[in-house]
């Protein structure tokens, strides 16, 4: 279905997409560009066949599919400055974790004969770089593809991309950009900010008593590790997420702060029944989520 795929931003996601394509049986050409280090490293590691130079030369890129896996700011900049160099009939998609601003820029910047379909794979890691890429990153992962009633979506091109995404092991979920951004603020971006805040509690700025802080660090085990894993994430990646999804993030943080305040007030007055109810509500929510995930896995 595709003969040439160009990956812009061949890091963890872009590199994993390339490896997953190869594993699925893709025999076409894969090129990489974006940045000085990652395209070269991608070629050296066999993730890509060659470095894509057409955009730097201001020439038309011959790729059938252009996969934008750069940080959100880089995706937006590419759409504004380079997307017009896509060949007629090409599909451009992205892996950015916020969608409203990216889809808006794409609608304004792309030629009518180039098809843009926003995407977001719910897969990743706190590690970045093509050296961490792996072919199974998308296995059974939810992969959101954007639809919008006011947009004219070419059904044939949309189905081509949908089939490609499914071929790498992902489960496609169709949604609109605004709904997507509100949802990921709660289930993806809020956990990151929570882990960031929690991780910082063992820092010197939060606890001037060195002995107590060192004891806490030595006692910290799997619970702390699991809750703070995302604390190692790079600000260079999350900066653009915060910039483009700030209103939804603010709402989600407000809800979480309210829940924490309720727990604090219950503990302050020793109302352990209220704390028990919070645990029971959390247990129910987790069980419902696991049931949904299990049902989806059974369909794969």
Long-range contacts (C-beta under 8 A, 24 or more apart in sequence): 1-160, 1-163, 1-164, 2-26, 2-28, 2-64, 2-65, 2-160, 2-164, 3-28, 3-29, 3-64, 4-28, 4-29, 4-30, 4-31, 4-62, 4-63, 4-64, 4-65, 5-29, 5-30, 5-31, 5-63, 5-64, 5-65, 5-66, 5-67, 6-30, 6-31, 6-32, 6-33, 6-52, 6-61, 6-63, 6-65, 6-66, 6-67, 7-31, 7-32, 7-33, 7-34, 7-42, 7-48, 7-67, 7-69, 8-32, 8-33, 8-34, 8-52, 8-66, 8-67, 8-68, 8-69, 8-70, 8-74, 8-75, 8-78, 9-34, 9-35, 9-38, 9-68, 9-69, 9-70, 9-71, 9-74, 9-75, 10-34, 10-38, 10-39, 10-41, 10-42, 10-47, 10-48, 10-69, 10-130, 11-38, 11-69, 11-128, 11-129, 11-130, 11-133, 12-124, 12-125, 12-127, 12-128, 12-129, 12-130, 12-132, 12-133, 12-137, 13-69, 13-95, 13-121, 13-123, 13-124, 13-137, 14-38, 14-42, 14-67, 14-69, 14-70, 14-95, 14-130, 14-133, 15-42, 15-45, 15-47, 15-130, 15-132, 15-133, 16-123, 16-133, 16-134, 16-135, 16-137, 16-138, 17-67, 17-69, 17-95, 17-138, 17-168, 18-42, 18-47, 18-48, 18-133, 19-47, 19-133, 19-134, 19-135, 19-137, 20-135, 20-136, 20-137, 20-138, 20-168, 20-169, 21-164, 21-167, 21-168, 22-135, 23-135, 23-136, 23-168, 24-167, 24-168, 24-169, 25-167, 28-64, 31-63, 34-70, 34-74, 34-78, 38-129, 38-130, 41-129, 41-130, 41-131, 42-130, 45-130, 45-131, 45-133, 47-130, 47-133, 54-85, 55-82, 55-85, 58-85, 59-85, 60-85, 60-86, 60-87, 61-85, 61-86, 61-87, 61-90, 62-87, 63-87, 63-90, 64-89, 64-90, 64-91, 65-90, 65-91, 65-92, 65-93, 65-161, 65-164, 66-90, 66-91, 66-92, 66-93, 67-93, 67-94, 67-95, 68-92, 68-93, 68-94, 68-95, 68-96, 69-94, 69-95, 71-96, 71-236, 71-237, 71-239, 71-240, 72-96, 72-97, 72-98, 72-101, 72-102, 72-240, 72-241, 72-243, 72-244, 73-239, 73-240, 73-243, 75-102, 76-101, 76-102, 76-105, 79-105, 79-106, 79-109, 79-110, 79-116, 80-105, 80-109, 83-109, 83-110, 83-114, 83-116, 84-109, 84-110, 84-111, 84-114, 86-110, 86-111, 86-114, 87-114, 88-113, 88-114, 89-113, 89-114, 89-115, 90-114, 90-115, 91-115, 91-116, 91-117, 91-157, 91-160, 91-161, 92-116, 92-117, 93-117, 93-118, 93-119, 93-161, 94-118, 94-119, 95-119, 95-120, 95-121, 96-120, 97-184, 97-188, 97-189, 97-241, 98-181, 98-184, 98-240, 98-241, 98-244, 98-245, 99-144, 99-146, 99-177, 99-180, 99-181, 100-177, 100-178, 100-180, 100-181, 100-244, 100-245, 101-244, 102-177, 102-244, 103-146, 103-148, 103-177, 104-177, 107-151, 115-154, 115-157, 115-158, 117-145, 117-146, 117-153, 117-157, 117-158, 117-161, 118-145, 118-146, 118-177, 119-143, 119-144, 119-145, 119-146, 119-161, 119-165, 120-144, 120-180, 120-184, 121-170, 122-188, 123-170, 126-229, 126-230, 126-232, 126-233, 128-234, 128-237, 136-169, 138-165, 138-168, 138-169, 138-170, 139-169, 139-170, 140-169, 140-170, 140-171, 140-296, 140-297, 140-300, 141-169, 141-170, 141-171, 142-170, 142-171, 142-173, 142-296, 143-170, 143-171, 143-172, 143-173, 144-172, 144-173, 144-174, 144-175, 144-180, 145-172, 145-173, 145-174, 145-175, 146-174, 146-175, 146-176, 146-177, 146-180, 147-174, 147-175, 147-176, 148-176, 148-177, 149-176, 169-300, 171-296, 171-299, 171-300, 181-245, 181-248, 182-248, 182-251, 184-245, 185-245, 185-248, 185-249, 185-251, 185-252, 186-248, 186-252, 186-255, 189-241, 189-242, 189-245, 189-248, 189-249, 189-252, 190-249, 190-252, 190-253, 190-256, 191-230, 192-230, 192-233, 192-238, 193-249, 193-253, 194-256, 195-227, 195-228, 195-229, 195-230, 195-231, 195-233, 196-230, 196-231, 196-233, 198-227, 198-228, 198-231, 199-228, 199-231, 200-231
